[in-house]
């Protein structure tokens, strides 16, 4: 095996590792956003006027349902 073949294999291995890393980062970001939204909804339950919180929850549920229907 030549040095060029070794370099090619090393490069291919690095590229594969980086592709999986991007997926993990997106999953982490989505989980972070979900936790923040859950915190806002939980904190807003103590308010007497829940109109804004209910509107946010309805919009989020509508967006999730829209994604589910499009598939």
Backbone as CSV, one residue per row, in Angstrom:
resi,resn,N_x,N_y,N_z,CA_x,CA_y,CA_z,C_x,C_y,C_z
1,UNK,0.850,-1.176,0.000,0.000,0.000,0.000,0.895,1.239,0.000
2,UNK,0.572,2.171,-0.862,1.395,3.374,-0.985,0.958,4.414,0.028
3,UNK,1.763,5.425,0.170,1.465,6.522,1.094,0.190,7.264,0.671
4,UNK,-0.055,7.340,-0.626,-1.245,8.035,-1.118,-2.513,7.262,-0.758
5,UNK,-2.443,5.952,-0.826,-3.598,5.149,-0.442,-3.889,5.291,1.055
6,UNK,-2.840,5.325,1.855,-3.005,5.509,3.291,-3.618,6.869,3.610
7,UNK,-3.148,7.900,2.914,-3.697,9.233,3.131,-5.172,9.293,2.711
8,UNK,-5.494,8.620,1.619,-6.882,8.585,1.152,-7.793,7.911,2.161
9,UNK,-7.337,6.800,2.719,-8.142,6.096,3.724,-8.305,6.934,4.987
10,UNK,-7.250,7.611,5.389,-7.327,8.467,6.576,-8.308,9.613,6.345
11,UNK,-8.252,10.206,5.169,-9.166,11.307,4.842,-10.615,10.819,4.830
12,UNK,-10.857,9.658,4.233,-12.217,9.114,4.170,-12.752,8.849,5.583
13,UNK,-11.902,8.375,6.469,-12.323,8.129,7.844,-12.683,9.414,8.570
14,UNK,-11.926,10.463,8.329,-12.216,11.754,8.960,-13.518,12.349,8.441
15,UNK,-13.765,12.220,7.157,-14.984,12.772,6.572,-16.196,12.072,7.149
16,UNK,-16.144,10.748,7.292,-17.259,10.006,7.870,-17.513,10.437,9.306
17,UNK,-16.469,10.657,10.073,-16.623,11.059,11.477,-17.265,12.444,11.576
18,UNK,-16.944,13.349,10.673,-17.494,14.698,10.721,-18.964,14.714,10.325
19,UNK,-19.384,13.840,9.426,-20.798,13.798,9.037,-21.676,13.414,10.219
20,UNK,-21.277,12.455,11.004,-22.038,12.052,12.176,-22.050,13.123,13.248
21,UNK,-20.997,13.896,13.327,-20.899,14.945,14.336,-21.965,16.004,14.113
22,UNK,-22.234,16.355,12.879,-23.249,17.363,12.577,-24.626,16.934,13.046
23,UNK,-24.949,15.666,12.886,-26.235,15.143,13.333,-26.366,15.267,14.845
24,UNK,-25.318,14.926,15.548,-25.339,15.011,17.009,-25.537,16.462,17.449
25,UNK,-24.907,17.387,16.774,-25.050,18.798,17.137,-26.483,19.284,16.915
26,UNK,-27.098,18.875,15.803,-28.484,19.283,15.554,-29.432,18.678,16.576
27,UNK,-29.237,17.422,16.939,-30.088,16.789,17.947,-29.940,17.520,19.284
28,UNK,-28.719,17.866,19.638,-28.488,18.610,20.877,-29.167,19.961,20.862
29,UNK,-29.116,20.638,19.737,-29.760,21.945,19.613,-31.277,21.827,19.729
30,UNK,-31.850,20.823,19.103,-33.297,20.616,19.184,-33.707,20.301,20.617
31,UNK,-32.924,19.477,21.310,-33.233,19.161,22.702,-33.147,20.403,23.588
32,UNK,-32.164,21.247,23.335,-32.029,22.482,24.102,-33.243,23.384,23.906
33,UNK,-33.683,23.535,22.688,-34.855,24.369,22.399,-36.098,23.776,23.059
34,UNK,-36.245,22.449,23.016,-37.402,21.799,23.636,-37.417,22.033,25.141
35,UNK,-36.256,21.968,25.770,-36.171,22.198,27.212,-36.529,23.652,27.540
36,UNK,-36.051,24.580,26.737,-36.380,25.988,26.965,-37.875,26.253,26.812
37,UNK,-38.479,25.679,25.793,-39.918,25.866,25.585,-40.702,25.244,26.739
38,UNK,-40.296,24.052,27.166,-40.979,23.401,28.289,-40.858,24.250,29.551
39,UNK,-39.709,24.861,29.757,-39.525,25.733,30.917,-40.405,26.954,30.868
40,UNK,-40.539,27.550,29.702,-41.398,28.732,29.551,-42.860,28.364,29.796
41,UNK,-43.282,27.237,29.242,-44.670,26.812,29.427,-44.939,26.501,30.895
42,UNK,-44.010,25.814,31.549,-44.178,25.483,32.968,-44.213,26.746,33.823
43,UNK,-43.336,27.681,33.542,-43.298,28.914,34.319,-44.546,29.758,34.081
44,UNK,-45.092,29.697,32.891,-46.254,30.533,32.578,-47.544,29.992,33.183
45,UNK,-47.533,28.775,33.679,-48.746,28.223,34.300,-49.101,28.949,35.588
46,UNK,-48.125,29.578,36.215,-48.399,30.287,37.461,-49.027,31.666,37.214
47,UNK,-49.054,32.134,35.985,-49.659,33.421,35.671,-51.177,33.283,35.620
48,UNK,-51.868,34.353,36.013,-53.333,34.330,35.957,-53.829,34.500,34.529
49,UNK,-53.157,35.333,33.744,-53.529,35.535,32.350,-52.670,34.617,31.494
50,UNK,-53.249,33.520,31.029,-52.476,32.522,30.279,-52.732,32.603,28.779
51,UNK,-53.259,33.707,28.318,-53.573,33.835,26.890,-52.358,33.683,25.997
52,UNK,-51.261,34.312,26.368,-50.050,34.237,25.549,-49.481,32.817,25.577
53,UNK,-49.450,32.206,26.765,-48.916,30.851,26.883,-49.747,29.868,26.065
54,UNK,-51.064,30.010,26.136,-51.934,29.118,25.370,-51.741,29.322,23.872
55,UNK,-51.568,30.563,23.449,-51.343,30.845,22.029,-50.029,30.225,21.558
56,UNK,-48.993,30.296,22.382,-47.700,29.704,22.018,-47.823,28.197,21.898
57,UNK,-48.484,27.578,22.866,-48.649,26.121,22.840,-49.450,25.702,21.613
58,UNK,-50.512,26.436,21.278,-51.312,26.104,20.094,-50.485,26.216,18.820
59,UNK,-49.652,27.255,18.719,-48.821,27.430,17.528,-47.791,26.313,17.406
60,UNK,-47.183,25.931,18.516,-46.184,24.860,18.493,-46.838,23.540,18.094
61,UNK,-47.999,23.245,18.703,-48.709,22.014,18.352,-49.122,22.022,16.883
62,UNK,-49.555,23.176,16.392,-49.923,23.285,14.986,-48.746,23.047,14.054
63,UNK,-47.577,23.560,14.439,-46.389,23.355,13.618,-45.985,21.887,13.613
64,UNK,-46.062,21.234,14.760,-45.712,19.811,14.839,-46.702,18.988,14.022
65,UNK,-47.995,19.297,14.133,-48.998,18.578,13.365,-48.807,18.802,11.871
66,UNK,-48.414,20.015,11.489,-48.175,20.305,10.080,-47.031,19.509,9.509
67,UNK,-45.989,19.312,10.292,-44.859,18.502,9.845,-45.279,17.036,9.736
68,UNK,-46.059,16.565,10.700,-46.512,15.174,10.681,-47.424,14.912,9.486
69,UNK,-48.276,15.858,9.142,-49.191,15.681,8.013,-48.476,15.716,6.676
70,UNK,-47.405,16.468,6.566,-46.699,16.588,5.293,-45.943,15.327,4.923
71,UNK,-45.667,14.468,5.891,-44.951,13.218,5.600,-45.929,12.206,5.209
